């Protein structure tokens, strides 16, 4: 009987964790990704952009990773401008229904809010390639010693 209770408690804890990951974290993660990009760019400015680009022989991949951090940063910075432009252009596309304008703006807000997740995913794929190259460079350095 005690084992069944433990199992039920485990199921409830697993359910809570799953609901948090699937429902709550989806809405928190884009902001966390954006804040992480802000912090990385701030640190980059302190340490030096050129020094960061020289960390590996594949400077273009490293640069591309930094460009994605910048794009993630600009998603929320430029969002008000995008919304204002869309509101100015909305009367051209919508004839009589105010609900359509609201739907357009809401769709744009949702897209802008979740865009850092997509950009971060692409950046992480690039980072995977960069990590492999850096590991190969470390192996090469260690074999030369």
N, C-alpha and C positions, 0 to 999 in steps of 0.2 A: 504493500500500500504506500509506503514511504517513497519507493522508487517511482511510482505513478505520479505522486505529488511533485517530486523533483522534475520529472519529465514535463508536467503541466507548467511548472514555473519556468523551465527552460523554454518551452514553446511560447509562453507569454513574453518573456524577455526577447526572444528571437523576433516575435511579431512586432514589438515596440521598436527594435533596432531596424527592422526592415521598413516599417512605415516611416521612420525618421529618414532613412537613406533614400527611399523612393519618393516621398512627398516633400518633406521639409528641406532636405539637403539640396534638392534640385533647384529650389528657389534661393538658397543661400550661396551655393557654389559659384554662380556667375560673378557675384560681388567679391567673393574671396579670391577668385582668379584675377579679377581686375586689381584688387589691392596688392596681390603678390607681384603683379606686373609693375605697379607703381613703385613698390619697394625695390625691385630689381633694377629698374631704370634709375632710381635715386642713387643706389649703390654704384651703379655703372658710372654715373656722373662723377661720383667721388673718386673712384679708382682709376677712371680714364677709359674712354671708349677704344682708343688705339691699342692700349695694353690688353684689353679683352679680346680684340680681334686677332692679336698676335699669339694667343694661347695655343693655337693649332695651325698646322699647315693648310688646312681647309678653311681659310678665312671667310670664304663666301657662305658656307653653311653656318658658321658662327654668326656672321652678319645677318643672315636670313632669320636666325633664331631671335636676334635682337630686334629685327624689323617686326616680327610677330608680337613681341612684347610691346613695341610702340603702337602697333595696330590695336592691340587689346586696350591699351591706355586711351587711345583716341576714340574708342567706341562710346564711352560715357561722356568724354569731354565734348565731342561734337554732336551728341544726341540732341541737345536743345536746338541747335542750328538746323538739324535735319527735321525736327518736328515743326519748327517755324516755317521752313520752306514747304513742307508738306501741307501745312494749314493754309499757306498762301496759294498753293496750287490746287487744293481740294475743290474749290468751286468750279473749276474747269471740268472735273471728272464727275461731279455729283450734281444732279439737276435739282431735285426738290426734297430729297430725303436727308435730314440732318443726321439720321442714324448711320448712314453710310460714311459720313465724314468721321463720326466717332469711331466706327469700326476700322476705318483706315488708320486713324491715329493710334488706336489701341493695338492694332496689328503691328504697326511700326515700333511702338514702345516695347511690345513683347519681343519682337525680333532683335531690337537693339539690346535689350536686357540679356538675352541668351546668346548673343553673338560672341562674347568672350569665351564661352564654352567651345564653340566650333573653332575659333582661332587658336585656342589653347590646345585642342586636340591635334590640329595640324602642326603646331609648334612642337608638341611632344613627339610626334612622328619624326620630325627633323632632328630633334634632340637625341632620339634613339640612334640615328645614324651617326651623329656627332660623338656620342658616348662610345660607340664601337670603334670609331677612328681614334679617339683619345686612348682607349685601351690598347689598340695596336701600337700607337706611338710609345706608350709606356713599356710595352713588351719589347719593342725595338731598343729603347734606351737601356732597359735592364740586360738585354743580351749583349749590348756593346760594352758593358762594364766589365 
